[in-house]
Amino acid sequence: MKLHFYKVLDKQDLTLSKKLISSYKKRLEKEILDRSMKLKMPQNKFEEIINNNNELINLKKALEDLETESESHSKF
């Protein structure tokens, strides 16, 4: 019989992970904004870039997953 072990993040791990991912997401958005302004792009264009950036989409998903994990962790 094969046993599967899943690492359960404790509350401190969840909080730290959310902070780190959120901080990185903000820095990436700022970088896109700064570069767009240097290129004098219209606001709607760089908003579109931010909304469609795969890395930012993945970071948002990771934050949502961590939030879900945090909520299920707090129920116990």
C-alpha positions in Angstrom: 0.0 0.0 0.0 1.3 3.4 -1.0 0.9 6.3 1.3 0.6 9.8 0.0 1.8 12.6 2.3 0.6 16.2 1.7 2.4 19.1 3.3 -0.2 21.2 5.0 0.9 24.8 5.3 0.5 26.3 8.7 -1.0 29.8 9.1 2.5 31.4 9.3 3.6 29.7 6.0 0.4 30.8 4.3 0.7 34.4 5.5 4.4 34.6 4.4 3.6 33.0 1.0 0.8 35.5 0.4 3.0 38.4 1.3 5.9 37.3 -0.9 3.7 36.6 -3.9 1.7 39.8 -3.5 4.9 41.8 -3.2 6.4 40.2 -6.3 3.1 40.8 -8.2 3.1 44.5 -7.2 6.8 44.9 -8.3 6.0 43.3 -11.7 3.0 45.5 -12.3 5.1 48.6 -11.4 7.8 47.4 -13.8 5.2 47.1 -16.6 3.8 50.5 -15.7 7.2 52.2 -15.6 8.3 50.7 -18.9 5.0 51.6 -20.5 5.3 55.2 -19.4 8.8 55.4 -20.7 7.5 54.2 -24.1 4.6 56.7 -23.7 2.0 54.1 -24.3 -1.7 54.9 -23.7 -3.1 53.9 -20.3 -5.5 51.4 -21.8 -2.7 49.6 -23.6 -0.6 49.0 -20.5 -3.7 48.1 -18.5 -4.4 45.5 -21.2 -0.8 44.2 -20.9 -1.1 43.9 -17.1 -4.5 42.1 -17.4 -3.2 39.7 -20.1 0.3 39.0 -18.7 0.6 35.2 -18.1 2.9 35.6 -15.1 0.5 38.1 -13.4 -2.4 35.8 -14.2 -0.5 32.9 -12.5 0.4 35.0 -9.5 -3.3 36.1 -9.1 -4.3 32.4 -9.3 -1.6 31.5 -6.7 -2.9 34.2 -4.4 -6.5 32.9 -4.8 -5.4 29.4 -4.1 -3.5 30.5 -1.0 -6.5 32.4 0.2 -8.7 29.3 -0.3 -6.2 27.2 1.6 -6.1 29.9 4.4 -9.9 29.9 4.7 -10.1 26.1 4.8 -7.2 26.0 7.3 -9.0 28.5 9.6 -12.1 26.3 9.8 -10.2 23.7 11.8 
